[in-house]
Amino acid sequence: MKVDDKLSAIPPRQLTERVGSPQPKKDATPPHLVAAEDTVDLSTRSREVQDARRVLAELPEIREDKVAAIRAQIEAGTYVVDSEKIAEKMIAEGLLNSRLK
C-alpha cells in the first residue's frame, strides 16, 4: 500500500478527526447520563394508606371536646374509672407488643 505524501503531512490528530469515527459533540450529554422519565404507579392499598395518613395529619393531637367533657365530670364528681376496662386494654397492649418483638 502506497501512502500519499500529502496524507503524511497531516498531523495524526487531524487525520483521525477527519477519517476516524465521528466525534461526539462536546456539549452533548452522554446517553448514560440522560435522565429517563420516572413513573410511579401506586396500588389501591397504598392510595388508601396515603389518604388515611392525610386525614390523621389533619386531626388535632388533643381532642379538646373529650378533655372538656372529662374535666367537667371530674369537677362534678361523676367521673368513674372502669378498672376492668383499663386492665383489659393494658393486657391487650402488652400482648400486642410482645408479638411485635
Backbone torsions as a table, in degrees:
resi	resn	phi	psi	omega
1	MET	NA	131.2	-177.1
2	LYS	-100.0	129.8	178.5
3	VAL	-96.3	129.5	-180.0
4	ASP	-73.2	139.0	-179.6
5	ASP	-61.4	-30.4	179.9
6	LYS	-65.3	-38.8	179.0
7	LEU	-67.1	-38.4	-177.9
8	SER	-69.5	-16.8	179.2
9	ALA	-81.2	-13.5	-179.4
10	ILE	-82.1	131.0	177.9
11	PRO	-59.0	146.5	-175.3
12	PRO	-54.4	-39.1	-178.5
13	ARG	-62.9	-45.2	178.9
14	GLN	-65.7	-34.5	-179.0
15	LEU	-65.2	-45.3	180.0
16	THR	-69.0	-33.1	178.1
17	GLU	-68.0	-34.4	-178.6
18	ARG	-80.4	-43.0	-170.7
19	VAL	-100.9	-29.5	-175.4
20	GLY	-69.4	-171.9	-179.8
21	SER	-65.4	151.9	-178.7
22	PRO	-60.1	135.6	-179.4
23	GLN	-85.0	138.2	177.4
24	PRO	-69.7	152.4	177.0
25	LYS	-65.5	143.0	-176.8
26	LYS	-67.9	-28.3	-179.0
27	ASP	-91.0	-3.1	180.0
28	ALA	-76.1	139.2	178.0
29	THR	-82.7	132.2	178.4
30	PRO	-58.5	143.9	-176.6
31	PRO	-55.7	-34.6	-178.2
32	HIS	-73.6	-10.7	178.8
33	LEU	-103.7	-3.4	179.6
34	VAL	-75.2	127.9	-177.8
35	ALA	-73.9	128.4	175.5
36	ALA	-87.5	152.9	178.5
37	GLU	-74.9	125.8	178.1
38	ASP	-93.3	141.7	176.0
39	THR	-127.2	149.1	179.4
40	VAL	-125.9	129.7	177.3
41	ASP	-119.4	108.1	-176.7
42	LEU	-87.5	141.3	177.3
43	SER	-74.6	165.7	178.7
44	THR	-60.0	-41.2	-179.3
45	ARG	-62.3	-43.5	-179.3
46	SER	-67.3	-34.3	175.4
47	ARG	-65.2	-39.5	177.9
48	GLU	-63.3	-41.3	178.9
49	VAL	-63.9	-43.4	178.3
50	GLN	-62.5	-41.8	178.1
51	ASP	-63.2	-42.8	178.9
52	ALA	-62.7	-42.2	178.5
53	ARG	-63.4	-39.4	179.1
54	ARG	-63.1	-43.0	178.8
55	VAL	-65.0	-43.5	179.2
56	LEU	-63.4	-37.4	179.9
57	ALA	-65.4	-27.6	-179.7
58	GLU	-81.2	-18.2	-179.8
59	LEU	-73.9	144.0	176.9
60	PRO	-71.5	151.6	179.3
61	GLU	-68.9	-34.4	-179.3
62	ILE	-115.1	125.0	177.7
63	ARG	-84.1	92.8	-174.8
64	GLU	-56.1	-38.5	-179.1
65	ASP	-63.9	-40.5	179.3
66	LYS	-69.8	-41.3	178.4
67	VAL	-61.3	-43.9	-179.6
68	ALA	-63.7	-40.3	179.5
69	ALA	-64.9	-44.2	179.6
70	ILE	-67.5	-40.3	178.1
71	ARG	-59.8	-42.8	179.5
72	ALA	-64.8	-39.6	177.7
73	GLN	-64.6	-41.3	179.3
74	ILE	-63.4	-46.3	-179.6
75	GLU	-63.6	-33.4	179.7
76	ALA	-83.5	-9.6	-179.5
77	GLY	77.7	18.8	-178.1
78	THR	-106.2	1.2	-178.6
79	TYR	-76.7	125.3	-178.7
80	VAL	-117.5	129.9	177.7
81	VAL	-92.6	124.2	178.1
82	ASP	-91.9	97.0	-174.8
83	SER	-65.0	-33.9	178.4
84	GLU	-64.9	-42.0	179.5
85	LYS	-64.0	-40.9	177.8
86	ILE	-63.9	-44.2	-179.6
87	ALA	-62.9	-42.5	178.9
88	GLU	-60.9	-44.0	179.9
89	LYS	-67.3	-37.2	178.1
90	MET	-64.3	-42.9	179.9
91	ILE	-66.2	-44.7	-179.7
92	ALA	-61.2	-43.4	179.4
93	GLU	-66.6	-38.8	177.3
94	GLY	-62.9	-40.9	177.7
95	LEU	-65.8	-41.5	179.2
96	LEU	-62.6	-44.4	179.8
97	ASN	-65.1	-36.0	-179.9
98	SER	-70.1	-29.2	177.5
99	ARG	-73.9	-29.4	-178.3
100	LEU	-77.0	-16.4	-177.5
101	LYS	-82.1	NA	NA
